[in-house]
Amino acid sequence: MQWGTLSYPALVTELCSLYIDPELIPKKDLKGLIDRALSRFRHRDVIHLSRMKHGLNVLELWHGVTYAFKDLSMSCTGQFLQYFLEKRQKRVTIVVGTSGDTGSSAIESVRGAKNIDIIVLLPLGHCSKIQELQMTTVIEENVHVFGVEGNSDELDEPIKDVFADVAFAQKHNLMSLNSINWSRVLVQMAHHFFAYFQCAPSMDVYPLPPVEVVVPTGAAGNLAAGCIAQKMGLPIRLVTVVNRNDIIHRTVQQGDFSLSENTRSTLASAMDIQVPYNMERIFWLLSGSDCRLVRALMEQFDRTKELRVPRELHAKISETISSQSASDEDIVQVMQRCWEENHYLLCPHSAVAVSYHYKQSTHEEPSLPRCCLAPASAAKFQDAVLQAQLVPEIPKDIRALEHMKTRCTTLRRGDDWTQVLRSKIEDVFRQRKAGVNSQQ
């Protein structure tokens, strides 16, 4: 397989070129956009596999500007977006809700762009301090940050309301950047190919040997990417591991895609999600692309917040994906064990994935090569590191955030969040229009 020897940026380019018509983006331009997007990563290989004791392989996806895996796909999406906007001489306003990492990655992907404004809603007190500072310290004219007194599912509501007003959304050229964006899922497919090529024992046998890829999951974008890679013929076995917000685990195990009463705060805060919207993609992929069925299922879920997955579809899901749930106690123990055995600091989200590895193989090599995806650096989650009685390693650029000027507007409980958001979008639209007119 020729792809096995490619660098990560070349792999992303080859993968994207299968799905992006050269009339839309010629391959030479595509390569340039992807190279530019990935040029700010700190590791020379962009992503890196750490091989440790007892068959533990951790694929570090967090060497981007914000120390999170979302930088990989978001930076490419930002480049694609600017490419199309420049071609069409258009501008847009991006509205993003974040549970932690999406907001800062989205901001970094478009900060300073002349044809884009970005409005980010973050859940106050539900992100780590560093995640919050990575958003509130970006003092660029095109970046607007709101801190919401609510969790990430609650702050999605005003965003949904604004987009539901189709005439308003069209008039103000609104769009979003989150793991629903197809281009993000597309770029994330490259992790699974890269993980496979790094961990497969041999590429010279037929059929190719399987590799287990363990995906810590919140909104299920990375998991959907893995399902598509599987459909393309990549011989990976997918495992999804969640925290105590276990809707995906319940779906895989019991076919129960229903909300719990509350979203529970955990050490793996970016995965504190009850509505994993990419499961709709997975339902579609595994139902044989049955649009009518998936639409009926999702309409029922939106209406009642409860869904029993049909038996045939549930069988397909549990055949394709294994799952597990990790408690905060599991996370702390895994972080401690990984440090004791390897002198390696895991972030709490990466520890969710590694908890599966430790539960499966006490002190033995796994029977199947296994790769745990590591979505963020431990440097972003100092409180969790301290809770595990370990010493955080804090890079200079993260330390510097503490001393930088911040800008953030608070949305309080009792405020009309939808109205405040609409007003901000209208202000941005007016200011940009005035700016364009003054230049003419």
Secondary structure, 3 states (H helix, E strand, C coil): CHHHHCCHHHHHHHHHHHHCCCCCCCHHHHHHHHHHHHHHCCCCCCCEEEECHHHCEEEECCCCCCCECHHHHHHHHHHHHHHHHHHHCCCEEEEEECCCHHHHHHHHHHCCCCCEEEEEEEECCCCCHHHHHHHHCCCCCCEEEEEECCCHHHHHHHHHHHHHCHHHHHHCCEECCCCCCHHHHHHHHHHHHHHHHHHCCCCCCCCCCCEEEEEECCCCHHHHHHHHHHHCCCCEEEEEEECCCCHHHHHHHHCECCCCCCCCCCCCHHHCCCCCCCHHHHHHHHCCCCHHHHHHHHHHHHHHCCCECCHHHHHHHHHHEEEEECCHHHHHHHHHHHHHHHCCCCCHHHHHHHHHHHHHCCCCCCCCCEEEEECECHHHCHHHHHHCCCCCCCCHHHHHHCCCCCCCEEECCCCCHHHHHHHHHHHHHHHHHHHHHHHC
